[in-house]
Amino acid sequence: MFDGYDSCSEDTSSSSSSDESEEEVSPLPSSLPIIKNNGQVYTYPDGKSGMATCEMCGMVGVRDAFYSKTKRFCSVSCSRSYSSNSKKASILARLQVAGKPPTKKAKVLQKQPLVAKLAAYAQYQATLQNQAKTKAAVPVEGFSWGNYINSNSFTAAPVTCFKHAPMGTCWGDIAEGVRVEVPNTDCSLPTKVFWIAGIVKLAGYNALLRYEGFENDSSLDFWCNICGSDIHPVGWCATSGKPLVPPRTIQHKYTNWKAFLVKRLTGAKTLPPDFSQKVSESMQYPFKTSMRVEVVDKTHLCRTRVAVVESVIGGRLRLVYEESEDKTDDFWCHMYSPLIHHIGWSRSIGHRFKRSDITKKQDGHFDAPPHLFMKVKEVDAAGEWFKEGMKLEAIDPLNLSAICVATIRKVLADGYLMIGIDGSEAADGSDWFCYHATSPSIFPVGFCEINMIELTPPRGYAKLPFKWFDYLRETDSIAAPVKLFNKEVPNHGFHVGMKLEAVDLMEPRLVCVATVTRIIHRLLRIHFDGWEEEYDQWVDCESPDLYPVGWCQLTGYQLQPPAPQSSRDSQSSSSKQKKKAKSQQYKGHKKMTSLQLKEELLDGEEYNFLQGASDQESNGSASYYIKQEP
């Protein structure tokens, strides 16, 4: 397992086990990233990774946009011209490396396709300058989960809490003490070498690692994403022919490092051999671009519209409404969101649907297969069931920090319900919203009271404090039977104070740094770090809009860091106005006429609520709405 150790050391000058065949070069300053192509060394401009120099014309561009696997040329024409113009190419490359301006003759060789790359580089440099000047807005690159957790002694929710996330169901025994093989950055060798490190702390996908041999010395500890391509199980270097080299700082501590490793690693745990394969498989998503779906109409919650999958990032879908010609009218959600359905779903259950002006599918668009969508639990509506006019408590989709007094306005097929918020409904019902009967976002009458949650009364209701018994009597209505609600509480594993990455469901394209601040059985109160509590949101523990720390880094999604104090105050007033306007888009209407269904009030015994059930962290099924009589 440790045979790879002797293959490379600080005193050696080459290694036959490197990924690329590289000739020996003079060491460059460690602060300056380099590119090597056939022995020729090119520095990244300004030391910024991701840039490269064309060997033909000597121009700088974004490396990923360069031609060929080696990224030696900026375009096909430069690549083809290289063989016949090797002398000119060499001169230009040397001029660029030396920092001298190209001559007039050299400029003739600059190909037209470079214009776009130069523009991209100019924009890249301008962005860097703007970020340096703008102190109020914290760039994403400036936020580090590792520093944030270390400096505040935070705890992150484990990956196993997120079954919908990559590796959520196959995380295994990855914990503190697990050993891995990682690149050795404390090394002056020109080739990439590795060393063994142990997990000191785990935060979601991110792990704080310490090189083996440092004992209690944390000076070179570093954070990395455990699902990254440079993290391997112990033994990978031996089987892959990669060199194991001890860090330079501790190289003097032992003369026989192989014996040290054997002693230290005997009985230690490491990653499964197929870990990287499992990571790759768990990041394959069945939804593809150009698929057509039905999704909630964000301007009228009571209906759905046809939308097309424009992009897929980490299982999150950017959906563009089919009638949007410029593709700016979009909606973000996870592929397991209850807000998206297969084509024909609305008609099958009797849900309102906005017909598209497009008479036929556009070329390349096709309906997403029904089996790709999240299945809801089957319900038996044949016996006692929800009826129009029944009262309940529901999370307001336009103000997710509030649980409100609500009414069932329409019963659809397959267990779906149309619900309205009392006192805030539009006359035409355009702000009704659809929840399934098993949804964790609806609750029986009294849920907030027994769990010490503030219940939002109907707008304009003057008889405060709000009492359900009085309200039911005044409106001649009945409460939906408790037994019809979903009372299942999964073993979710969340605890108050845990950090995670969460979608701001009022602006669902944003994924933000967040904290769990309350737990009521399966209901989580999510706080967005750096923002006021009024922006908190109630979310189910199995919501596909919650992710482990490091999810954005793993999937390439942009993470919104906590709002800094300097910009929090200035942004808060404008943000409040926007959110207020958004939530009041449907809420400035008169209350609808009184309910037609009139039944006798429930017996008083059914209102003997169970007390002291607030902030439960217990797991497993529980009947926690009313007191159970023997």
Disulfide bonds with the S-S distance in Angstrom:
none
